[in-house]
Amino acid sequence: MSDKIINAIANELNVKVIQVSQAVQMLDDGSTVFFILRLRK
């Protein structure tokens, strides 16, 4: 995903760019949304 899109998402959600980048990478690697949510807790 392009840096421009990642930056826009990070700004919209008020989170760090690295957080969005890591979430996108996990999704690209095949992780499900539910798996990512469980890691968050």
Buried (B, 14 or more C-beta within 10 A) or exposed (E): EEEEEBEEBBEEEEEEEEEBBEBBEBBEEEEEEEEEEEEEE
